[in-house]
């Protein structure tokens, strides 16, 4: 991982084992704002860097999933855009159980699963996953128990930070950069 001296060898080793990344939605993939009108949720704001990171990671073999307590068409629409629509788990109150379901579905040990979340309801999943991560603006109690705190806030590139860490640890990131240097990819932002 070259100049990434700030990462401990233990974190790099954990990141290199990851094959599946599960993500909370509000506060992780978004800034946590919930915009509701009389007709229902109006919009969510997503970060293009997170989107490109997700599609590039998928192209290189990582499985990406969303585990969220909320329901709604916006979540599914964004997931479909990113090619992860089949692994959206919405309306989930027990995120730990959702991580266990993903482990069974993909026949992966928990050490091969990362989870990124930002608030107290994410703690069970964070404590179950092999690599736990949080955005920079996560709740203090969450930041105290995770392996990795991204330098960016939720909805502002935190997911991209985690995916870059994993891809660098696996020796894949430079290949991603070189591919983009040669020609554009059809990765969705």
Secondary structure as GFF3:
##gff-version 3
##sequence-region A 1 189
A	DSSP	alpha_helix	9	16	.	.	.	ID=ss1
A	DSSP	beta_strand	20	23	.	.	.	ID=ss2
A	DSSP	pi_helix	25	29	.	.	.	ID=ss3
A	DSSP	beta_strand	35	37	.	.	.	ID=ss4
A	DSSP	beta_strand	40	43	.	.	.	ID=ss5
A	DSSP	alpha_helix	48	59	.	.	.	ID=ss6
A	DSSP	beta_strand	63	67	.	.	.	ID=ss7
A	DSSP	alpha_helix	73	81	.	.	.	ID=ss8
A	DSSP	three_ten_helix	85	87	.	.	.	ID=ss9
A	DSSP	beta_strand	88	89	.	.	.	ID=ss10
A	DSSP	alpha_helix	95	105	.	.	.	ID=ss11
A	DSSP	three_ten_helix	110	112	.	.	.	ID=ss12
A	DSSP	beta_strand	113	116	.	.	.	ID=ss13
A	DSSP	three_ten_helix	120	122	.	.	.	ID=ss14
A	DSSP	alpha_helix	123	128	.	.	.	ID=ss15
A	DSSP	beta_strand	131	134	.	.	.	ID=ss16
A	DSSP	alpha_helix	140	143	.	.	.	ID=ss17
A	DSSP	beta_strand	148	149	.	.	.	ID=ss18
A	DSSP	alpha_helix	158	169	.	.	.	ID=ss19
A	DSSP	alpha_helix	173	182	.	.	.	ID=ss20
###
